[in-house]
Amino acid sequence: MSSENLIAKAIAYLNALSSGVNPYTGTKPTPEDFDDERLKRLFRFVAGVLSEQGKETKKGAVPVGSADPRPWFDAGKISPEKIEISETPIGVNTLARNICASFDPMEMQGISGATIADWLASKGYLKIENSGGKKRKVLGWKCSELGLTEIEGVHNESGEKYVKILYPPQAQRFVIENLKAIVAWRISRRSAAKNNGGRYGNRI
């Protein structure tokens, strides 16, 4: 495999890890996973590439680009029956991780919890409100249709209060059934923002 392909593969694996997915198992990483020799080799390889890149940058060379080489999330390639449905209500980020764990992370990028929540807000299941100068999502007028509930928590470090929306099984299934609509909505929003000179991220 060429060095370019190795770097592209390493980037894809690191992006999977940053999305909460072990690229070798397709599951949420555990502390024990980091004793896996395959992950250790991955980190050593990346450390070596960055070290060499640092040397080249000092010489005036242009650093290697870090764009994710994988295609965007494609809901058409998802097998809904492989996605874990939690009987206990879960947060949207856990739901997104469960979706991403159902496919090979090398095949494509994942979908984020933020995208799912934004789409639900656009449909009235959630709503966005300003609190202390910050935007947050709370229950919308259609929340009861999906059985959505919310709990209040406190961040350990800052002591700041936050609201977490919980998704029961019926809400999880609703999101999974509408993945194509969610992706189409996200892409249309990105295109509109781009056409208006704005920015809307590079990932689903």
Contact map, one row per residue, 1 for C-alpha under 8 A:
111011000000000000000000000000000000000000000000000000000000000000000000000000000000000000000000000000000000000000000000000000000000000000000000000000000000000000000000000000000000000000000000000000000000
111111000000000000000000000000000000000000000000000000000000000000000000000000000000000000000000000000000000000000000000000000000000000000000000000000000000000000000000000000000000000000000000000000000000
111111100000000000000000000000000000000000000000000000000000000000000000000000000000000000000000000000000000000000000000000000000000000000000000000000000000000000000000000000000000000000000000000000000000
011111110000000000000000000000000000000000000000000000000000000000000000000000000000000000000000000000000000000000000000000000000000000000000000000000000000000000000000000000000000000000000000000000000000
111111111000000000000000000000000000000000000000000000000000000000000000000000000000000000000000000000000000000000000000000000000000000000000000000000000000000000000000000000000000000000000000000000000000
111111111100000000000000000000000000000000000000000000000000000000000000000000000000000000000000000000000000000000000000000000000000000000000000000000000000000000000000000000000000000000000000000000000000
001111111110000000000000000000000000000000000100000000000000000000000000000000000000000000000000000000000000000000000000000000000000000000000000000000000000000000000000000000000000000000000000000000000000
000111111111000000000000000000000000000000000000000000000000000000011000000000000000000000000000000000000000000000000000000000000000000000000000000000000000000000000000000000000000000000000000000000000000
000011111111100000000000000000000000000000000000000000000000000000000000000000000000000000000000000000000100000000000000000000000000000000000000000000000000000000000000000000000000000000000000000000000000
000001111111110000000000000000000000000001000100000000000000000000000000000000000000000000000000000000000000000000000000000000000000000000000000000000000000000000000000000000000000000000000000000000000000
000000111111111000000000000000000000000000000000000000000000000001011000000000000000000000000000000000000000000000000000000000000000000000000000000000000000000000000000000000000000000000000000000000000000
000000011111111100000000000000000000000000000000000000000000000000011100000000000000000000000000000000001100000000000000000000000000000000000000000000000000000000000000000000000000000000000000000000000000
000000001111111110000010000000000000000000000000000000000000000000000000000000000000000000000000000000001100000000000000000000000000000000000000000000000000000000000000000000000000000000000000000000000000
000000000111111111000000000000000000000000000000000000000000000000000000000000000000000000000000000000000000000000000000000000000000000000000000000000000000000000000000000000000000000000000000000000000000
000000000011111111100000000000000000000000000000000000000000000000010000000000000000000000000000000000000000000000000000000000000000000000000000000000000000000000000000000000000000000000000000000000000000
000000000001111111111110000000000000000000000000000000000000000000000000000000000000000000000000000000001000110000000000000000000000000000000000000000000000000000000000000000000000000000000000000000000000
000000000000111111111110000010000000000000000000000000000000000000000000000000000000000000000000000000000000000000000000000000000000000000000000000000000000000000000000000000000000000000000000000000000000
000000000000011111111000000000000000000000000000000000000000000000000000000000000000000000000000000000000000000000000000000000000000000000000000000000000000000000000000000000000000000000000000000000000000
000000000000001111111000000000000000000000000000000000000000000000000000000000000000000000000000100000000000010000000000000000000000000000000000000000000000000000000000000000000000000000000000000000000000
000000000000000111111100000110000000000000000000000000000000000000000000000000000000000000000000100000000000000000000000000000000000000000000000000000000000000000000000000000000000000000000000000000000000
000000000000000111111110111110000000000000000000000000000000000000000000000000000000000000000000100110001000000000000000000000000000000000000000000000000000000000000000000000000000000000000000000000000000
000000000000000110011111111110001000000000000000000000000000000000000000000000000000000000000000000000000000000000000000000000000000000000000000000000000000000000000000000000000000000000000000000000000000
000000000000100110001111111000000000000000000000000000000000000000000000000000000000000000000000000000011100000000000000000000000000000000000000000000000000000000000000000000000000000000000000000000000000
000000000000000000000111110000000000000000000000000000000000000000000000000000000000000000000000000000000000000000000000000000000000000000000000000000000000000000000000000000000000000000000000000000000000
000000000000000000001111111000000000000000000000000000000000000000000000000000000000000000000000000000000000000000000000000000000000000000000000000000000000000000000000000000000000000000000000000000000000
000000000000000000001111111100000000000000000000000000000000000000000000000000000000000000000000000111111000000000000000000000000000000000000000000000000000000000000000000000000000000000000000000000000000
000000000000000000001110111110000000000000000000000000000000000000000000000000000000000000000000000010000000000000000000000000000000000000000000000000000000000000000000000000000000000000000000000000000000
000000000000000000011100011111000000000000000000000000000000000000000000000000000000000000000000100010000000000000000000000000000000000000000000000000000000000000000000000000000000000000000000000000000000
000000000000000010011100001111101000000000000000000000000000000000000000000000000000000000000000000000000000000000000000000000000000000000000000000000000000000000000000000000000000000000000000000000000000
000000000000000000000000000111111100000000000000000000000000000000000000000000000000000000000000000000000000000000000000000000000000000000000000000000000000000000000000000000000000000000000000000000000000
000000000000000000000000000011111110000000000000000000000000000000000000000000000000000000000000000000000000000000000000000000000000000000000000000000000000000000000000000000000000000000000000000000000000
000000000000000000000000000001111111000000000000000000000000000000000000000000000000000000000000000000000000000000000000000000000000000000000000000000000000000000000000000000000000000000000000000000000000
000000000000000000000100000011111111001000000000000000000000000000000000000000000000000000000000000000000000000000000000000000000000000000000000000000000000000000000000000000000000000000000000000000000000
000000000000000000000000000001111111101100000000000000000000000000000000000000000000000000000000000000000000000000000000000000000000000000000000000000000000000000000000000000000000000000000000000000000000
000000000000000000000000000000111111101100000000000000000000000000000000000000000000000000000000000000000000000000000000000000000000000000000000000000000000000000000000000000000000000000000000000000000000
000000000000000000000000000000011111111100000000000000000000000000000000000000000000000000000000000000000000000000000000000000000000000000000000000000000000000000000000000000000000000000000000000000000000
000000000000000000000000000000000111111110000000000000000000000000000000000000000000000000000000000000000000000000000000000000000000000000000000000000000000000000000000000000000000000000000000000000000000
000000000000000000000000000000000001111111000000000000000000000000000000000000000000000000000000000000000000000000000000000000000000000000000000000000000000000000000000000000000000000000000000000000000000
000000000000000000000000000000001111111111100000000000000000000000000000000000000000000000000000000000000000000000000000000000000000000000000000000000000000000000000000000000000000000000000000000000000000
000000000000000000000000000000000111111111110000000000000000000000000000000000000000000000000000000000000000000000000000000000000000000000000000000000000000000000000000000000000000000000000000000000000000
000000000000000000000000000000000000111111111000000000000000000000000000000000000000000000000000000000000000000000000000000000000000000000000000000000000000000000000000000000000000000000000000000000000000
000000000100000000000000000000000000011111111100000000000000000000000000000000000000000000000000000000000000000000000000000000000000000000000000000000000000000000000000000000000000000000000000000000000000
000000000000000000000000000000000000001111111110000000000000000000000000000000000000000000000000000000000000000000000000000000000000000000000000000000000000000000000000000000000000000000000000000000000000
000000000000000000000000000000000000000111111111000000000000000000000000000000000000000000000000000000000000000000000000000000000000000000000000000000000000000000000000000000000000000000000000000000000000
000000000000000000000000000000000000000011111111100000000000000000000000000000000000000000000000000000000000000000000000000000000000000000000000000000000000000000000000000000000000000000000000000000000000
000000100100000000000000000000000000000001111111110000000000000000000000000000000000000000000000000000000000000000000000000000000000000000000000000000000000000000000000000000000000000000000000000000000000
000000000000000000000000000000000000000000111111111000000000000000000000000000000000000000000000000000000000000000000000000000000000000000000000000000000000000000000000000000000000000000000000000000000000
000000000000000000000000000000000000000000011111111100000000000000000000000000000000000000000000000000000000000000000000000000000000000000000000000000000000000000000000000000000000000000000000000000000000
000000000000000000000000000000000000000000001111111110000000000000000000000000000000000000000000000000000000000000000000000000000000000000000000000000000000000000000000000000000000000000000000000000000000
000000000000000000000000000000000000000000000111111111000000000000000000000000000000000000000000000000000000000000000000000000000000000000000000000000000000000000000000000000000000000000000000000000000000
000000000000000000000000000000000000000000000011111111100000000000000000000000000000000000000000000000000000000000000000000000000000000000000000000000000000000000000000000000000000000000000000000000000000
000000000000000000000000000000000000000000000001111111110000000000000000000000000000000000000000000000000000000000000000000000000000000000000000000000000000000000000000000000000000000000000000000000000000
000000000000000000000000000000000000000000000000111111111000001100000000000000000000000000000000000000000000000000000000000000000000000000000000000000000000000000000000000000000000000000000000000000000000
000000000000000000000000000000000000000000000000011111111100000000000000000000000000000000000000000000000000000000000000000000000000000000000000000000000000000000000000000000000000000000000000000000000000
000000000000000000000000000000000000000000000000001111111110000000000000000000000000000000000000000000000000000000000000000000000000000000000000000000000000000000000000000000000000000000000000000000000000
000000000000000000000000000000000000000000000000000111111111111000000000000000000000000000000000000000000000000000000000000000000000000000000000000000000000000000000000000000000000000000000000000000000000
000000000000000000000000000000000000000000000000000011111111111000000000000000000000000000000000000000000000000000000000000000000000000000000000000000000000000000000000000000000000000000000000000000000000
000000000000000000000000000000000000000000000000000001111111100000000000000000000000000000000000000000000000000000000000000000000000000000000000000000000000000000000000000000000000000000000000000000000000
000000000000000000000000000000000000000000000000000000111111100000000000000000000000000000000000000000000000000000000000000000000000000000000000000000000000000000000000000000000000000000000000000000000000
000000000000000000000000000000000000000000000000000000011111110000000000000000000000000000000000000000000000000000000000000000000000000000000000000000000000000000000000000000000000000000000000000000000000
000000000000000000000000000000000000000000000000000000011111111000000000000000000000000000000000000000000000000000000000000000000000000000000000000000000000000000000000000000000000000000000000000000000000
000000000000000000000000000000000000000000000000000000011001111100000000000000000000000000000000000000000000000000000000000000000000000000000000000000000000000000000000000000000000000000000000000000000000
000000000000000000000000000000000000000000000000000010011000111110000000000000000000000000000000000000000000000000000000000000000000000000000000000000000000000000000000000000000000000000000000000000000000
000000000000000000000000000000000000000000000000000010000000011111000000000000000000000000000000000000000000000000000000000000000000000000000000000000000000000000000000000000000000000000000000000000000000
000000000000000000000000000000000000000000000000000000000000001111100000000000000000000000000000000000000000000000000000000000000000000000000000000000000000000000000000000000000000000000000000000000000000
000000000010000000000000000000000000000000000000000000000000000111110000000000000000000000000000000000000000000000000000000000000000000000000000000000000000000000000000000000000000000000000000000000000000
000000000000000000000000000000000000000000000000000000000000000011111000000000000000000000000000000000000000000000000000000000000000000000000000000000000000000000000000000000000000000000000000000000000000
000000010011001000000000000000000000000000000000000000000000000001111100000000000000000000000000000000000000000000000000000000000000000000000000000000000000000000000000000000000000000000000000000000000000
000000010011000000000000000000000000000000000000000000000000000000111110000000000000000000000000000000000000000000000000000000000000000000000000000000000000000000000000000000000000000000000000000000000000
000000000001000000000000000000000000000000000000000000000000000000011111000000000000000000000000000000000111100000000000000000000000000000000000000000000000000000000000000000000000000000000000000000000000
000000000000000000000000000000000000000000000000000000000000000000001111100000000000000000000000000000000011100000000000000000000000000000000000000000000000000000000000000000000000000000000000000000000000
000000000000000000000000000000000000000000000000000000000000000000000111110000000000000000000000000000000001110000000000000000000000000000000000000000000000000000000000000000000000000000000000000000000011
000000000000000000000000000000000000000000000000000000000000000000000011111000000000000000000000000000000001111000000000000000000000000000000000000000000000000000000000000000000000001000000000000000000001
000000000000000000000000000000000000000000000000000000000000000000000001111111000000000000000000000000000001000000000000000000000000000000000000000000000000000000000000000000000001001000000000000000000000
000000000000000000000000000000000000000000000000000000000000000000000000111111000000000000000000000000000000000000000000000000000000000000000000000000000000000000000000000000000011001000000000000000000000
000000000000000000000000000000000000000000000000000000000000000000000000011111000000000000000000000000000000000000000000000000000000000000000000000000000000000000000000000000000001000000000000000000000000
000000000000000000000000000000000000000000000000000000000000000000000000011111100000000000000000000000000000000000000000000000000000000000000000000000000000000000000000000000000000000000000000000000000000
000000000000000000000000000000000000000000000000000000000000000000000000011111110000000000000000000001100000000000000000000000000000000000000000000000000000000000000000000000000000000000000000000000000000
000000000000000000000000000000000000000000000000000000000000000000000000000011111110000000000000000001000000000000000000000000000000000000000000000000000000000000000000000000000000000000000000000000000000
000000000000000000000000000000000000000000000000000000000000000000000000000001111110000000000000000000000000000000000000000000000000000000000000000000000000000000000000000000011000000000000000000000000000
000000000000000000000000000000000000000000000000000000000000000000000000000000111111000000000000000000000000000000000000000000000000000000000000000000000000000000000000000000000000000000000000000000000000
000000000000000000000000000000000000000000000000000000000000000000000000000000111111000000000000000001000000000000000000000000000000000000000000000000000000000000000000000000000000000000000000000000000000
000000000000000000000000000000000000000000000000000000000000000000000000000000111111100000000000011011000000000000000000000000000000000000000000000000000000000000000000000000000000000000000000000000000000
000000000000000000000000000000000000000000000000000000000000000000000000000000001111110000000000011001000000000000000000000000000000000000000000000000000000000000000000000000000000000000000000000000000000
000000000000000000000000000000000000000000000000000000000000000000000000000000000011111000000000000000000000000000000000000000000000000000000000000000000000000000000000100110000000000000000000000000000000
000000000000000000000000000000000000000000000000000000000000000000000000000000000001111111000000000000000000000000000000000000000000000000000000000000000000000000000001100000000000000000000000000000000000
000000000000000000000000000000000000000000000000000000000000000000000000000000000000111110000000000000000000000000000000000000000000000000000000000000000000000000000001100000000000000000000000000000000000
000000000000000000000000000000000000000000000000000000000000000000000000000000000000011111000000000000000000000000000000000000000000000000000000000000000000000000000001100000000000000000000000000000000000
000000000000000000000000000000000000000000000000000000000000000000000000000000000000011111100000000000000000000000000000000000000000000000000000000000000000000000000111100000000000000000000000000000000000
000000000000000000000000000000000000000000000000000000000000000000000000000000000000010111110110000000000000000000000000000000000000000000000000000000000000000000000111000000000000000000000000000000000000
000000000000000000000000000000000000000000000000000000000000000000000000000000000000000011111110000000000000000000000000000000000000000000000000000000000000000000011110000000000000000000000000000000000000
000000000000000000000000000000000000000000000000000000000000000000000000000000000000000001111111000000000000000011011000000000000000000000000000000000000000000000001110000000000000000000000000000000000000
000000000000000000000000000000000000000000000000000000000000000000000000000000000000000000111111100000000000000111000000000000000000000000000000000000000000000000000000000000000000000000000000000000000000
000000000000000000000000000000000000000000000000000000000000000000000000000000000000000001111111110000000000000010000000000000000000000000000000000000000000000000000000000000000000000000000000000000000000
000000000000000000000000000000000000000000000000000000000000000000000000000000000000000001111111111000000000000010000000000000000000000000000000000000000000000000000000000100000000000000000000000000000000
000000000000000000000000000000000000000000000000000000000000000000000000000000000000000000011111111100000000001110010000000000000000000000000000000000000000000000000000000000000000000000000000000000000000
000000000000000000111000000100000000000000000000000000000000000000000000000000000000000000001111111110000000000000000000000000000000000000000000000000000000000000000000000000000000000000000000000000000000
000000000000000000000000000000000000000000000000000000000000000000000000000000000011000000000111111111000000000000000000000000000000000000000000000000000000000000000000000000000000000000000000000000000000
000000000000000000000000000000000000000000000000000000000000000000000000000000000011000000000011111111100000001000000000000000000000000000000000000000000000000000000000000000010000000000000000000000000000
000000000000000000001000010000000000000000000000000000000000000000000000000000000000000000000001111111101000011000000000000000000000000000000000000000000000000000000000000000000000000000000000000000000000
000000000000000000001000011100000000000000000000000000000000000000000000000000000010000000000000111111111000000000000000000000000000000000000000000000000000000000000000000000000000000000000000000000000000
000000000000000000000000010000000000000000000000000000000000000000000000000001100111000000000000011111110000000000000000000000000000000000000000000000000000000000000000000000000000000000000000000000000000
000000000000000000000000010000000000000000000000000000000000000000000000000001000000000000000000001111111010000000000000000000000000000000000000000000000000000000000000000000000000000000000000000000000000
000000000000000000000010010000000000000000000000000000000000000000000000000000000000000000000000000011111111000000000000000000000000000000000000000000000000000000000000000000000000000000000000000000000000
000000000001100100001010010000000000000000000000000000000000000000000000000000000000000000000000000110111111110000000000000000000000000000000000000000000000000000000000000000000000000000000000000000000000
000000001001100000000010000000000000000000000000000000000000000000000100000000000000000000000000000000011111100000000000000000000000000000000000000000000000000000000000000000000000000000000000000000000000
000000000000000000000000000000000000000000000000000000000000000000000110000000000000000000000000000000111111100000000000000000000000000000000000000000000000000000000000000000000000000000000000000000000000
000000000000000000000000000000000000000000000000000000000000000000000111110000000000000000000000000000011111110000000000000000000000000000000000000000000000000000000000000000000000000000000000000000000000
000000000000000100000000000000000000000000000000000000000000000000000111100000000000000000000000000000001111111000000000000000000000000000000000000000000000000000000000000000000000000000000000000000000011
000000000000000100100000000000000000000000000000000000000000000000000001100000000000000000000000000100001001111100000000000000000000000000000000000000000000000000000000000000000000000000000000000000000001
000000000000000000000000000000000000000000000000000000000000000000000000100000000000000000000001001100000000111110110000000000000000000000000000000000000000000000000000000000000000000000000000000000000011
000000000000000000000000000000000000000000000000000000000000000000000000000000000000000000001001000000000000011111110000000000000000000000000000000000000000000000000000000000000000000000000000000000000001
000000000000000000000000000000000000000000000000000000000000000000000000000000000000000000011111000000000000001111111000000000000000000000000000000000000000000000000000000000000000000000000000000000000000
000000000000000000000000000000000000000000000000000000000000000000000000000000000000000000011000000000000000000111111100000000000000000000000000000000000000000000000000000000000000000000000000000000000000
000000000000000000000000000000000000000000000000000000000000000000000000000000000000000000000000000000000000001111111110000000000000000000000000000000000000000000000000000000000000010001000000000000000001
000000000000000000000000000000000000000000000000000000000000000000000000000000000000000000010001000000000000001111111111000000000000000000000000000000000000000000000000000000100000010000000000000000000000
000000000000000000000000000000000000000000000000000000000000000000000000000000000000000000010000000000000000000011111111100001000000000010000000000000000000000000000000000000000000000000000000000000000000
000000000000000000000000000000000000000000000000000000000000000000000000000000000000000000000000000000000000000001111111110000000000000000000000000000000000000000000000000000000000000000000000000000000000
000000000000000000000000000000000000000000000000000000000000000000000000000000000000000000000000000000000000000000111111111000000000000000000000000000000000000000000000000000000000010011000000000000000000
000000000000000000000000000000000000000000000000000000000000000000000000000000000000000000000000000000000000000000011111111111000000000000000000000000000000000000000000000000000000000000000000000000000000
000000000000000000000000000000000000000000000000000000000000000000000000000000000000000000000000000000000000000000001111111111110000000010010000000000000000000000000000000000000000000000000000000000000000
000000000000000000000000000000000000000000000000000000000000000000000000000000000000000000000000000000000000000000000111111111100000000000000000000000000000000000000000000000000000000000000000000000000000
000000000000000000000000000000000000000000000000000000000000000000000000000000000000000000000000000000000000000000000011111111000000000000000000000000000000000000000000000000000000000000000000000000000000
000000000000000000000000000000000000000000000000000000000000000000000000000000000000000000000000000000000000000000000001111111100000000000011110000000000000000000000000000000000000000000000000000000000000
000000000000000000000000000000000000000000000000000000000000000000000000000000000000000000000000000000000000000000000001111111100000000000111110110000000000000000000000000000000000000000000000000000000000
000000000000000000000000000000000000000000000000000000000000000000000000000000000000000000000000000000000000000000001001111111110000000011111110000000000000000000000000000000000000000000000000000000000000
000000000000000000000000000000000000000000000000000000000000000000000000000000000000000000000000000000000000000000000000110111111000000011110000000000000000000000000000000000000000000000000000000000000000
000000000000000000000000000000000000000000000000000000000000000000000000000000000000000000000000000000000000000000000000100001111100001111000000000000000000000000000000000000000000000000000000000000000000
000000000000000000000000000000000000000000000000000000000000000000000000000000000000000000000000000000000000000000000000000000111110001111000000000000000000000000000000000000000000000000000000000000000000
000000000000000000000000000000000000000000000000000000000000000000000000000000000000000000000000000000000000000000000000000000011111111100000000000000000000000000000000000000000000000000000000000000000000
000000000000000000000000000000000000000000000000000000000000000000000000000000000000000000000000000000000000000000000000000000001111111100000000000000000000000000000000000000000000000000000000000000000000
000000000000000000000000000000000000000000000000000000000000000000000000000000000000000000000000000000000000000000000000000000000111110000000000000000000000000000000000000000000000000000000000000000000000
000000000000000000000000000000000000000000000000000000000000000000000000000000000000000000000000000000000000000000000000000000000111111000000000000000000000000000000000000000000000000000000000000000000000
000000000000000000000000000000000000000000000000000000000000000000000000000000000000000000000000000000000000000000000000000000000111111100000000000000000000000000000000000000000000000000000000000000000000
000000000000000000000000000000000000000000000000000000000000000000000000000000000000000000000000000000000000000000000000000000011110111110000000000000000000000000000000000000000000000000000000000000000000
000000000000000000000000000000000000000000000000000000000000000000000000000000000000000000000000000000000000000000000000000000011110011111000000000000000000000000000000000000000000000000000000000000000000
000000000000000000000000000000000000000000000000000000000000000000000000000000000000000000000000000000000000000000001000100001111000001111100000000000000000000000100000000000000000000000000000000000000000
000000000000000000000000000000000000000000000000000000000000000000000000000000000000000000000000000000000000000000000000000001111000000111110000000001000000000000101000000000000000000000000000000000000000
000000000000000000000000000000000000000000000000000000000000000000000000000000000000000000000000000000000000000000000000000011100000000011111010000111000000000000001000000000000000000000000000000000000000
000000000000000000000000000000000000000000000000000000000000000000000000000000000000000000000000000000000000000000000000100111100000000001111110000000000000000000000000000000000000000000000000000000000000
000000000000000000000000000000000000000000000000000000000000000000000000000000000000000000000000000000000000000000000000000111000000000000111111000000000000000000000000000000000000000000000000000000000000
000000000000000000000000000000000000000000000000000000000000000000000000000000000000000000000000000000000000000000000000000111000000000000011111110000000000000000000000000000000000000000000000000000000000
000000000000000000000000000000000000000000000000000000000000000000000000000000000000000000000000000000000000000000000000000111000000000000111111111110000000000000000000000000000000000000000000000000000000
000000000000000000000000000000000000000000000000000000000000000000000000000000000000000000000000000000000000000000000000000000000000000000001111111100000000000000000000000000000000000000000000000000000000
000000000000000000000000000000000000000000000000000000000000000000000000000000000000000000000000000000000000000000000000000010000000000000000111111100000000000000000000000000000000000000000000000000000000
000000000000000000000000000000000000000000000000000000000000000000000000000000000000000000000000000000000000000000000000000010000000000000000111111100000000000000000011011001000000000000000000000000000000
000000000000000000000000000000000000000000000000000000000000000000000000000000000000000000000000000000000000000000000000000000000000000000000011111110000000000000000011011000000000000000000000000000000000
000000000000000000000000000000000000000000000000000000000000000000000000000000000000000000000000000000000000000000000000000000000000000000100011111111000000000000001111001000000000000000000000000000000000
000000000000000000000000000000000000000000000000000000000000000000000000000000000000000000000000000000000000000000000000000000000000000000100010001111100000000000001110000000000000000000000000000000000000
000000000000000000000000000000000000000000000000000000000000000000000000000000000000000000000000000000000000000000000000000000000000000001100000000111110000000000111100000000000000000000000000000000000000
000000000000000000000000000000000000000000000000000000000000000000000000000000000000000000000000000000000000000000000000000000000000000000000000000011111000000000111100000000000000000000000000000000000000
000000000000000000000000000000000000000000000000000000000000000000000000000000000000000000000000000000000000000000000000000000000000000000000000000001111100000011110000000000000000000000000000000000000000
000000000000000000000000000000000000000000000000000000000000000000000000000000000000000000000000000000000000000000000000000000000000000000000000000000111110000011110000000000000000000000000000000000000000
000000000000000000000000000000000000000000000000000000000000000000000000000000000000000000000000000000000000000000000000000000000000000000000000000000011111001111000000000000000000000000000000000000000000
000000000000000000000000000000000000000000000000000000000000000000000000000000000000000000000000000000000000000000000000000000000000000000000000000000001111111111000000000000000000000000000000000000000000
000000000000000000000000000000000000000000000000000000000000000000000000000000000000000000000000000000000000000000000000000000000000000000000000000000000111111100000000000000000000000000000000000000000000
000000000000000000000000000000000000000000000000000000000000000000000000000000000000000000000000000000000000000000000000000000000000000000000000000000000011111000000000000000000000000000000000000000000000
000000000000000000000000000000000000000000000000000000000000000000000000000000000000000000000000000000000000000000000000000000000000000000000000000000000011111100000000000000000000000000000000000000000000
000000000000000000000000000000000000000000000000000000000000000000000000000000000000000000000000000000000000000000000000000000000000000000000000000000000111111110000000000000000000000000000000000000000000
000000000000000000000000000000000000000000000000000000000000000000000000000000000000000000000000000000000000000000000000000000000000000000000000000000000111011111000000000000000000000000000000000000000000
000000000000000000000000000000000000000000000000000000000000000000000000000000000000000000000000000000000000000000000000000000000000000000000000000000011110001111100000000000000000000000000000000000000000
000000000000000000000000000000000000000000000000000000000000000000000000000000000000000000000000000000000000000000000000000000000000000000000000000000011110000111110000000000000000000000000000000000000000
000000000000000000000000000000000000000000000000000000000000000000000000000000000000000000000000000000000000000000000000000000000000000011000000000001111000000011111000000000000000000000000000000000000000
000000000000000000000000000000000000000000000000000000000000000000000000000000000000000000100000000000000000000000000000000000000000000000000000000001111000000001111100000000000000000000000000000000000000
000000000000000000000000000000000000000000000000000000000000000000000000000000000000000000110000000000000000000000000000000000000000000001100000000111100000000000111110000000000000000000000000000000000000
000000000000000000000000000000000000000000000000000000000000000000000000000000000000000011110000000000000000000000000000000000000000000000000000000111100000000000011111000000000000000000000000000000000000
000000000000000000000000000000000000000000000000000000000000000000000000000000000000000011110000000000000000000000000000000000000000000000000000011110000000000000001111111100000000000000000000000000000000
000000000000000000000000000000000000000000000000000000000000000000000000000000000000011111000000000000000000000000000000000000000000000000000000011100000000000000000111111100000000000000000000000000000000
000000000000000000000000000000000000000000000000000000000000000000000000000000000000111110000000000000000000000000000000000000000000000000000000000000000000000000000011111110000000000000000000000000000000
000000000000000000000000000000000000000000000000000000000000000000000000000000000000000000000000000000000000000000000000000000000000000000000000011000000000000000000011111111000000000000000000000000000000
000000000000000000000000000000000000000000000000000000000000000000000000000000000000000000000000000000000000000000000000000000000000000000000000011100000000000000000011111111100000000000000000000000000000
000000000000000000000000000000000000000000000000000000000000000000000000000000000000100000000010000000000000000000000000000000000000000000000000000000000000000000000011111111110000000000000000000000000000
000000000000000000000000000000000000000000000000000000000000000000000000000000000000100000000000000000000000000000000000000000000000000000000000000000000000000000000000111111111000000000000000000000000000
000000000000000000000000000000000000000000000000000000000000000000000000000000000000000000000000000000000000000000000000000000000000000000000000010000000000000000000000011111111100000000000000000000000000
000000000000000000000000000000000000000000000000000000000000000000000000000000000000000000000000000000000000000000010000000000000000000000000000000000000000000000000000001111111110000000000000000000000000
000000000000000000000000000000000000000000000000000000000000000000000000000000010000000000000000001000000000000000000000000000000000000000000000000000000000000000000000000111111110000000000000000000000000
000000000000000000000000000000000000000000000000000000000000000000000000000000010000000000000000000000000000000000000000000000000000000000000000000000000000000000000000000011111111000000000000000000000000
000000000000000000000000000000000000000000000000000000000000000000000000000000000000000000000000000000000000000000000000000000000000000000000000000000000000000000000000000001111111110000000000000000000000
000000000000000000000000000000000000000000000000000000000000000000000000001000000000000000000000000000000000000000000000000000000000000000000000000000000000000000000000000000111111111000000000000000000000
000000000000000000000000000000000000000000000000000000000000000000000000011100000000000000000000000000000000000000000000000000000000000000000000000000000000000000000000000000001111111100000000000000000000
000000000000000000000000000000000000000000000000000000000000000000000000000000000000000000000000000000000000000000000000000000000000000000000000000000000000000000000000000000000111111110000000000000000000
000000000000000000000000000000000000000000000000000000000000000000000000000000000000000000000000000000000000000000110010000000000000000000000000000000000000000000000000000000000111111111000000000000000000
000000000000000000000000000000000000000000000000000000000000000000000000111000000000000000000000000000000000000000000000000000000000000000000000000000000000000000000000000000000011111111100000000000000001
000000000000000000000000000000000000000000000000000000000000000000000000000000000000000000000000000000000000000000000000000000000000000000000000000000000000000000000000000000000001111111110000000000000000
000000000000000000000000000000000000000000000000000000000000000000000000000000000000000000000000000000000000000000000010000000000000000000000000000000000000000000000000000000000000111111111000000000000000
000000000000000000000000000000000000000000000000000000000000000000000000000000000000000000000000000000000000000000100010000000000000000000000000000000000000000000000000000000000000011111111100000000000001
000000000000000000000000000000000000000000000000000000000000000000000000000000000000000000000000000000000000000000000000000000000000000000000000000000000000000000000000000000000000001111111110000000000001
000000000000000000000000000000000000000000000000000000000000000000000000000000000000000000000000000000000000000000000000000000000000000000000000000000000000000000000000000000000000000111111111000000000000
000000000000000000000000000000000000000000000000000000000000000000000000000000000000000000000000000000000000000000000000000000000000000000000000000000000000000000000000000000000000000011111111100000010000
000000000000000000000000000000000000000000000000000000000000000000000000000000000000000000000000000000000000000000000000000000000000000000000000000000000000000000000000000000000000000001111111110000111000
000000000000000000000000000000000000000000000000000000000000000000000000000000000000000000000000000000000000000000000000000000000000000000000000000000000000000000000000000000000000000000111111111000000000
000000000000000000000000000000000000000000000000000000000000000000000000000000000000000000000000000000000000000000000000000000000000000000000000000000000000000000000000000000000000000000011111111100000000
000000000000000000000000000000000000000000000000000000000000000000000000000000000000000000000000000000000000000000000000000000000000000000000000000000000000000000000000000000000000000000001111111111110000
000000000000000000000000000000000000000000000000000000000000000000000000000000000000000000000000000000000000000000000000000000000000000000000000000000000000000000000000000000000000000000000111111111110000
000000000000000000000000000000000000000000000000000000000000000000000000000000000000000000000000000000000000000000000000000000000000000000000000000000000000000000000000000000000000000000000011111111000000
000000000000000000000000000000000000000000000000000000000000000000000000000000000000000000000000000000000000000000000000000000000000000000000000000000000000000000000000000000000000000000000001111111000000
000000000000000000000000000000000000000000000000000000000000000000000000000000000000000000000000000000000000000000000000000000000000000000000000000000000000000000000000000000000000000000000000111111100000
000000000000000000000000000000000000000000000000000000000000000000000000000000000000000000000000000000000000000000000000000000000000000000000000000000000000000000000000000000000000000000000000111111110000
000000000000000000000000000000000000000000000000000000000000000000000000000000000000000000000000000000000000000000000000000000000000000000000000000000000000000000000000000000000000000000000100110011111000
000000000000000000000000000000000000000000000000000000000000000000000000000000000000000000000000000000000000000000000000000000000000000000000000000000000000000000000000000000000000000000001100110001111100
000000000000000000000000000000000000000000000000000000000000000000000000000000000000000000000000000000000000000000000000000000000000000000000000000000000000000000000000000000000000000000000100000000111110
000000000000000000000000000000000000000000000000000000000000000000000000000000000000000000000000000000000000000000000000000000000000000000000000000000000000000000000000000000000000000000000000000000011111
000000000000000000000000000000000000000000000000000000000000000000000001000000000000000000000000000000000000101000000000000000000000000000000000000000000000000000000000000000000000000000000000000000001111
000000000000000000000000000000000000000000000000000000000000000000000001100000000000000000000000000000000000111100100000000000000000000000000000000000000000000000000000000000000000001001100000000000000111
